[in-house]
Amino acid sequence: MRVAYSFSVLRYVHDPVTQEFINIGVAVFSPEAKYLRAVCTTRYGRITQMFQKIDGDHFRQLARYIENQICAESRIYESALPFESGPAIENLLARVLPPDDSAIQFSKPGVGLSGDLDRTLDGLYQRHVEQYTVADESPRQGNAGRQPAGDS
């Protein structure tokens, strides 16, 4: 059975005026399936190649934090009683990362239909994040091949 989903791309926005960005993660939400998951990269080589040196340890911690917090929001959402219609992905993601002009931002949502939401999440992550990773960029403290948070 195919279910409707929405997704949002997590971006590192170097300058809020120019809006230049690098995609660093993806979140997928389906109210019908009670599904909310995210995958974020901990690799930051593309950021430093394009813009400037960043604090790599802080970036990795932030990426893991966002992914883990979305996983926590998923558990809350999954156990909630269905008294109201499902929230929009923007509302759920804003609980983790409120929209502002900081360097880490979620994009406007996209939508689709999926028969396998885990596969869809992986495909969106590959399409929007990994396809631009330089082949010789080594994983920094291993994101390669990692399952999305909460899918162990």
C-alpha positions as YAML, in Angstrom:
chain: A
units: angstrom
residues:
- id: 1
  name: MET
  ca: [0.00, 0.00, 0.00]
- id: 2
  name: ARG
  ca: [1.31, 3.43, -0.91]
- id: 3
  name: VAL
  ca: [1.06, 6.26, 1.59]
- id: 4
  name: ALA
  ca: [1.43, 10.00, 1.19]
- id: 5
  name: TYR
  ca: [4.50, 11.60, 2.75]
- id: 6
  name: SER
  ca: [6.16, 14.96, 2.99]
- id: 7
  name: PHE
  ca: [9.87, 15.62, 3.29]
- id: 8
  name: SER
  ca: [12.19, 18.47, 4.07]
- id: 9
  name: VAL
  ca: [15.89, 18.85, 3.34]
- id: 10
  name: LEU
  ca: [18.18, 20.03, 6.13]
- id: 11
  name: ARG
  ca: [20.61, 22.66, 4.89]
- id: 12
  name: TYR
  ca: [23.71, 24.43, 6.03]
- id: 13
  name: VAL
  ca: [23.09, 28.01, 4.86]
- id: 14
  name: HIS
  ca: [26.39, 29.83, 4.85]
- id: 15
  name: ASP
  ca: [25.03, 33.35, 4.42]
- id: 16
  name: PRO
  ca: [21.38, 34.30, 5.01]
- id: 17
  name: VAL
  ca: [21.65, 37.13, 2.47]
- id: 18
  name: THR
  ca: [22.97, 35.08, -0.48]
- id: 19
  name: GLN
  ca: [21.12, 31.90, 0.61]
- id: 20
  name: GLU
  ca: [23.98, 29.68, -0.61]
- id: 21
  name: PHE
  ca: [23.60, 26.29, 1.00]
- id: 22
  name: ILE
  ca: [24.76, 22.69, 1.21]
- id: 23
  name: ASN
  ca: [22.29, 19.90, 1.94]
- id: 24
  name: ILE
  ca: [23.20, 17.97, 5.08]
- id: 25
  name: GLY
  ca: [20.13, 15.84, 5.85]
- id: 26
  name: VAL
  ca: [16.58, 14.81, 5.04]
- id: 27
  name: ALA
  ca: [13.44, 14.28, 7.15]
- id: 28
  name: VAL
  ca: [10.39, 12.29, 6.01]
- id: 29
  name: PHE
  ca: [6.92, 12.38, 7.59]
- id: 30
  name: SER
  ca: [3.75, 10.41, 6.89]
- id: 31
  name: PRO
  ca: [0.79, 11.02, 9.21]
- id: 32
  name: GLU
  ca: [-1.06, 8.00, 7.80]
- id: 33
  name: ALA
  ca: [1.83, 5.66, 8.67]
- id: 34
  name: LYS
  ca: [2.75, 7.58, 11.86]
- id: 35
  name: TYR
  ca: [6.25, 7.83, 10.44]
- id: 36
  name: LEU
  ca: [8.80, 10.55, 11.16]
- id: 37
  name: ARG
  ca: [12.48, 9.85, 10.53]
- id: 38
  name: ALA
  ca: [15.59, 11.77, 9.54]
- id: 39
  name: VAL
  ca: [19.11, 11.09, 8.35]
- id: 40
  name: CYS
  ca: [21.84, 13.71, 8.71]
- id: 41
  name: THR
  ca: [25.41, 13.53, 7.52]
- id: 42
  name: THR
  ca: [28.26, 14.13, 9.92]
- id: 43
  name: ARG
  ca: [30.62, 14.89, 7.03]
- id: 44
  name: TYR
  ca: [31.59, 18.53, 6.68]
- id: 45
  name: GLY
  ca: [34.28, 18.48, 3.99]
- id: 46
  name: ARG
  ca: [32.00, 20.04, 1.35]
- id: 47
  name: ILE
  ca: [31.21, 22.90, 3.71]
- id: 48
  name: THR
  ca: [34.86, 23.72, 4.32]
- id: 49
  name: GLN
  ca: [35.68, 23.33, 0.60]
- id: 50
  name: MET
  ca: [32.97, 25.77, -0.44]
- id: 51
  name: PHE
  ca: [32.90, 28.28, 2.36]
- id: 52
  name: GLN
  ca: [35.31, 28.21, 5.24]
- id: 53
  name: LYS
  ca: [36.69, 26.19, 8.07]
- id: 54
  name: ILE
  ca: [34.05, 25.16, 10.59]
- id: 55
  name: ASP
  ca: [34.22, 23.50, 13.98]
- id: 56
  name: GLY
  ca: [33.94, 19.88, 12.85]
- id: 57
  name: ASP
  ca: [33.23, 18.45, 16.30]
- id: 58
  name: HIS
  ca: [30.42, 20.94, 16.86]
- id: 59
  name: PHE
  ca: [28.96, 20.22, 13.41]
- id: 60
  name: ARG
  ca: [28.95, 16.45, 14.03]
- id: 61
  name: GLN
  ca: [27.33, 16.93, 17.44]
- id: 62
  name: LEU
  ca: [24.68, 19.22, 15.97]
- id: 63
  name: ALA
  ca: [23.88, 16.82, 13.11]
- id: 64
  name: ARG
  ca: [23.51, 13.90, 15.53]
- id: 65
  name: TYR
  ca: [21.45, 16.03, 17.93]
- id: 66
  name: ILE
  ca: [18.98, 17.04, 15.20]
- id: 67
  name: GLU
  ca: [18.63, 13.46, 13.97]
- id: 68
  name: ASN
  ca: [18.13, 12.14, 17.52]
- id: 69
  name: GLN
  ca: [15.62, 14.86, 18.42]
- id: 70
  name: ILE
  ca: [13.55, 14.07, 15.32]
- id: 71
  name: CYS
  ca: [13.62, 10.43, 16.39]
- id: 72
  name: ALA
  ca: [12.38, 11.48, 19.85]
- id: 73
  name: GLU
  ca: [9.60, 13.56, 18.26]
- id: 74
  name: SER
  ca: [8.67, 10.48, 16.24]
- id: 75
  name: ARG
  ca: [8.22, 8.40, 19.39]
- id: 76
  name: ILE
  ca: [6.02, 11.13, 20.91]
- id: 77
  name: TYR
  ca: [3.97, 11.38, 17.72]
- id: 78
  name: GLU
  ca: [3.59, 7.58, 17.40]
- id: 79
  name: SER
  ca: [2.19, 7.29, 20.92]
- id: 80
  name: ALA
  ca: [-0.14, 10.32, 20.73]
- id: 81
  name: LEU
  ca: [-3.87, 9.79, 20.72]
- id: 82
  name: PRO
  ca: [-5.48, 10.59, 17.35]
- id: 83
  name: PHE
  ca: [-7.78, 13.41, 18.52]
- id: 84
  name: GLU
  ca: [-6.79, 15.86, 15.82]
- id: 85
  name: SER
  ca: [-5.62, 15.65, 12.25]
- id: 86
  name: GLY
  ca: [-1.93, 15.05, 11.78]
- id: 87
  name: PRO
  ca: [0.38, 18.04, 12.03]
- id: 88
  name: ALA
  ca: [2.35, 19.27, 9.04]
- id: 89
  name: ILE
  ca: [6.02, 18.31, 8.79]
- id: 90
  name: GLU
  ca: [6.96, 21.97, 9.31]
- id: 91
  name: ASN
  ca: [5.31, 21.97, 12.75]
- id: 92
  name: LEU
  ca: [7.09, 18.79, 13.86]
- id: 93
  name: LEU
  ca: [10.48, 19.94, 12.60]
- id: 94
  name: ALA
  ca: [10.03, 23.37, 14.20]
- id: 95
  name: ARG
  ca: [9.92, 21.62, 17.60]
- id: 96
  name: VAL
  ca: [13.48, 20.46, 16.94]
- id: 97
  name: LEU
  ca: [14.82, 23.38, 14.93]
- id: 98
  name: PRO
  ca: [12.66, 26.53, 14.97]
- id: 99
  name: PRO
  ca: [12.75, 28.40, 11.65]
- id: 100
  name: ASP
  ca: [15.07, 31.40, 11.79]
- id: 101
  name: ASP
  ca: [18.03, 32.76, 9.87]
- id: 102
  name: SER
  ca: [20.64, 30.56, 11.54]
- id: 103
  name: ALA
  ca: [23.08, 28.45, 9.52]
- id: 104
  name: ILE
  ca: [21.08, 25.21, 9.90]
- id: 105
  name: GLN
  ca: [17.60, 25.31, 8.34]
- id: 106
  name: PHE
  ca: [14.97, 22.99, 6.91]
- id: 107
  name: SER
  ca: [13.74, 23.62, 3.37]
- id: 108
  name: LYS
  ca: [10.13, 24.05, 2.36]
- id: 109
  name: PRO
  ca: [8.51, 20.63, 2.19]
- id: 110
  name: GLY
  ca: [8.09, 18.40, -0.83]
- id: 111
  name: VAL
  ca: [5.55, 15.58, -1.12]
- id: 112
  name: GLY
  ca: [5.19, 12.15, -2.65]
- id: 113
  name: LEU
  ca: [3.75, 8.64, -2.39]
- id: 114
  name: SER
  ca: [5.69, 5.68, -1.07]
- id: 115
  name: GLY
  ca: [5.26, 1.96, -0.60]
- id: 116
  name: ASP
  ca: [8.36, 1.79, 1.63]
- id: 117
  name: LEU
  ca: [9.09, 4.90, 3.70]
- id: 118
  name: ASP
  ca: [12.51, 3.70, 4.90]
- id: 119
  name: ARG
  ca: [13.57, 3.17, 1.29]
- id: 120
  name: THR
  ca: [12.11, 6.56, 0.34]
- id: 121
  name: LEU
  ca: [14.07, 8.25, 3.15]
- id: 122
  name: ASP
  ca: [17.26, 6.56, 1.99]
- id: 123
  name: GLY
  ca: [16.59, 7.50, -1.65]
- id: 124
  name: LEU
  ca: [15.93, 11.14, -0.78]
- id: 125
  name: TYR
  ca: [19.08, 11.23, 1.36]
- id: 126
  name: GLN
  ca: [21.14, 9.76, -1.47]
- id: 127
  name: ARG
  ca: [19.62, 12.17, -3.99]
- id: 128
  name: HIS
  ca: [19.85, 15.38, -1.97]
- id: 129
  name: VAL
  ca: [22.91, 14.83, 0.23]
- id: 130
  name: GLU
  ca: [25.19, 11.92, -0.67]
- id: 131
  name: GLN
  ca: [25.29, 12.37, -4.44]
- id: 132
  name: TYR
  ca: [27.30, 15.56, -3.90]
- id: 133
  name: THR
  ca: [29.81, 14.06, -1.49]
- id: 134
  name: VAL
  ca: [33.31, 13.96, -2.92]
- id: 135
  name: ALA
  ca: [34.40, 10.36, -3.47]
- id: 136
  name: ASP
  ca: [37.62, 10.72, -1.49]
- id: 137
  name: GLU
  ca: [35.96, 12.44, 1.47]
- id: 138
  name: SER
  ca: [36.34, 9.97, 4.29]
- id: 139
  name: PRO
  ca: [33.53, 9.57, 6.80]
- id: 140
  name: ARG
  ca: [34.36, 11.45, 9.93]
- id: 141
  name: GLN
  ca: [33.38, 9.19, 12.80]
- id: 142
  name: GLY
  ca: [31.21, 7.07, 10.56]
- id: 143
  name: ASN
  ca: [27.95, 8.01, 8.96]
- id: 144
  name: ALA
  ca: [28.57, 5.81, 5.93]
- id: 145
  name: GLY
  ca: [26.20, 2.88, 5.82]
- id: 146
  name: ARG
  ca: [24.52, 3.96, 9.03]
- id: 147
  name: GLN
  ca: [20.83, 3.34, 9.56]
- id: 148
  name: PRO
  ca: [18.63, 6.37, 10.28]
- id: 149
  name: ALA
  ca: [18.19, 7.11, 13.99]
- id: 150
  name: GLY
  ca: [15.51, 4.94, 15.53]
- id: 151
  name: ASP
  ca: [15.68, 2.23, 12.86]
- id: 152
  name: SER
  ca: [18.15, -0.06, 14.62]
...
